[in-house]
Amino acid sequence: MFSSILRTLRGPNLEVFKFGMYILFPIGWMYYFGTNLEDRFTVENFWPSQENSHRIPFEREEIRDEVRRIARETREKENRRRLEDLRLGGGVIRRTDREVDGGLEEKS
């Protein structure tokens, strides 16, 4: 069976076959990947929900609250880092000028 197909694919028939493959292969590839994309190539819960996504504040109060929240988180991270350094290194916690003037209080 296969040898009879190979015997007929000589000369011009081979060129017609190759030309057909050159044309049909990319078309078939595009058809396969271009149809039914929603079912085949989706990742569930890829995009965050509206509640979990970042919301940009526009009002003055919202901006002020956001700045306060970021400053609070930064202070908490700095305090955690300092306590971790103290716990691991056994050294003394050094205060910055801002802390001496403006008042970060360390918890005992």
C-alpha positions as CSV (number, residue, x, y, z in Angstrom):
1,M,0.0,0.0,0.0
2,F,2.6,2.5,1.1
3,S,5.0,1.5,-1.7
4,S,2.3,2.2,-4.3
5,I,1.8,5.7,-3.0
6,L,5.6,6.3,-3.1
7,R,5.7,5.1,-6.7
8,T,3.1,7.6,-7.8
9,L,4.9,10.5,-6.0
10,R,7.5,11.1,-8.5
11,G,8.3,14.2,-10.6
12,P,5.4,16.6,-11.0
13,N,3.2,14.6,-8.5
14,L,5.8,15.0,-5.8
15,E,5.9,18.8,-6.5
16,V,2.1,19.1,-6.3
17,F,2.1,17.1,-3.1
18,K,4.8,19.3,-1.5
19,F,3.0,22.4,-2.6
20,G,-0.2,21.2,-1.1
21,M,1.6,20.4,2.2
22,Y,3.2,23.9,2.2
23,I,-0.2,25.5,1.8
24,L,-2.3,23.2,4.0
25,F,0.0,22.8,6.9
26,P,0.0,26.5,8.1
27,I,-3.8,26.7,7.3
28,G,-4.4,23.6,9.4
29,W,-2.2,24.9,12.2
30,M,-4.0,28.3,12.3
31,Y,-7.4,26.6,12.2
32,Y,-6.5,24.3,15.1
33,F,-5.2,27.1,17.3
34,G,-7.7,29.6,16.1
35,T,-10.9,27.8,16.9
36,N,-12.5,27.1,20.3
37,L,-9.9,29.1,22.2
38,E,-12.1,29.7,25.2
39,D,-12.4,26.1,26.1
40,R,-9.0,24.7,25.1
41,F,-6.5,27.3,26.2
42,T,-8.0,29.0,29.3
43,V,-6.5,29.0,32.7
44,E,-9.2,29.1,35.5
45,N,-9.0,32.1,37.8
46,F,-6.0,33.6,35.9
47,W,-7.3,37.2,36.2
48,P,-7.9,38.4,39.8
49,S,-11.5,39.1,40.8
50,Q,-12.7,42.7,41.2
51,E,-12.5,42.4,45.0
52,N,-8.8,41.2,44.9
53,S,-7.5,43.6,42.3
54,H,-5.9,46.9,43.1
55,R,-8.2,49.9,43.1
56,I,-6.7,53.3,42.5
57,P,-7.9,56.0,45.0
58,F,-9.2,59.2,43.4
59,E,-10.7,61.1,46.4
60,R,-8.5,63.0,48.8
61,E,-9.5,61.0,51.8
62,E,-8.9,57.7,49.9
63,I,-5.4,58.9,48.9
64,R,-4.6,60.0,52.4
65,D,-5.8,56.7,53.8
66,E,-3.7,54.8,51.2
67,V,-0.6,56.8,52.1
68,R,-1.1,56.1,55.8
69,R,-1.6,52.4,55.1
70,I,1.6,52.3,53.0
71,A,3.6,54.2,55.7
72,R,2.2,51.9,58.4
73,E,3.2,48.8,56.5
74,T,6.6,50.2,55.9
75,R,7.1,50.9,59.6
76,E,5.9,47.4,60.5
77,K,8.3,45.8,58.0
78,E,11.2,47.9,59.4
79,N,10.3,47.0,63.0
80,R,10.1,43.3,62.1
81,R,13.5,43.5,60.3
82,R,15.0,45.3,63.3
83,L,13.6,42.8,65.8
84,E,14.9,39.9,63.6
85,D,18.3,41.5,63.4
86,L,18.3,41.9,67.2
87,R,17.2,38.3,67.7
88,L,19.7,36.8,65.3
89,G,22.7,39.1,65.9
90,G,22.2,39.9,69.5
91,G,23.2,43.5,68.8
92,V,21.8,46.8,69.8
93,I,19.0,48.4,67.8
94,R,20.2,51.7,66.4
95,R,17.7,54.5,66.0
96,T,17.6,56.7,63.0
97,D,17.2,60.5,63.2
98,R,13.6,60.3,62.1
99,E,12.8,57.9,64.9
100,V,14.4,60.0,67.6
101,D,12.6,63.2,66.4
102,G,9.3,61.8,65.1
103,G,8.6,59.0,67.3
104,L,8.6,55.3,66.4
105,E,8.2,53.6,69.7
106,E,9.6,50.1,70.1
107,K,7.5,47.5,71.9
108,S,9.2,45.5,74.6
